[in-house]
Amino acid sequence: MSGDDARYMALALELGRRGQGATWPNPAVGCVIVAQGEIVGQGWTAAGGRPHAEARALAEAGVRARGATAYVTLEPCAHHGQTPPCCDALIDAGVTRIVAALEDRDPRVSGRGFARLRGAGISVEVGLLAEDAARDLAGFFMRVEQGRPRVTLKLAMSLDGRIATASGHSQWISGEAARAEVHAARASHDAVMVGAGTARADDPALTARGVEVTREAVRVVVSRRLDIPLMSQLARTAHEVPVWICHGPDADPALIDAWEGLGARLFRCGLSGRQLDPGSVLQALGEAGLSSVFCEGGGALAASLLAADLVDEMMIFTAGLVIGAEGLPGVGALGLARLDDAARFRLTELRMIGDDILHRWVR
């Protein structure tokens, strides 16, 4: 494969990222079609997952797709869903070469798309910029293989690790630039998740503001007893932007009826001790089609996810102020006696965001 191949695949990856947060339950894929050194078609998976990237690129290319090369970030689908298989569309369009970053791990595809393309006499090359594509599609693969979405835990903390004063006052620890970064992150995830304590204390809207979105992230609240105010922003806007609530088996049936009447979708989840089991919560969200969740706390929810080893990435904003020991910690009690038992993360990014520091860590 040539340098031009890498350039076109990099463009396909960039296109695919435009769909992140909007395409679930389908993956966010990008496609570029090139004929005689000219880009004749481009596409990415549309909001809601249809049409697929390949179909959009082929529609733009038209007859110029005959004899062309298609660069696609994930193996073209080979199964009939709401639309015909993309591999058949590529064959019918007369594409003669496919360059793909990754094989699909969805068992409905998993090599079948490539086999059908090769059977039609099309040259198929796989593996170009595979690591970049694997990062972009990590949530989709996690849902396919483990049944749960990938979780990014975001914390905005003081220098001494506090997210609020003792009275619960937290607006604003981080600056405007950091908050803009958070809104962009919300837009690139399938869902934004908070615990009931955060929903009660902050009355958040959990929408992405100041950024262009084609599909707002699902707003998820983890609340064992459904004790969230029925006059909150989430309740008042549940018919406009999806609100999903994960509750326990002991939730009041009257509250279940009330929230469903407001337009919320409810999930009954299992318990782990006195709390909702975070694994049960994520499995429910995965079964509902979500591949990526942006968790904004609070401390109890963050601790439960970390204790269960269910945090895949941490996005931490550190602000230049000190609140003191009486302030609320960013992460609740974990009950660790030995450092060997603590979860370890690897630093992947460190940069200034306005007056704050952003650092990203992955498992």
Summary of the structure (lengths in Angstrom):
residues: 363
radius of gyration: 22.2
end to end distance: 32.1
largest distance: 68.8
contacts: 1268
relative contact order: 0.12
helix: 33%
strand: 24%
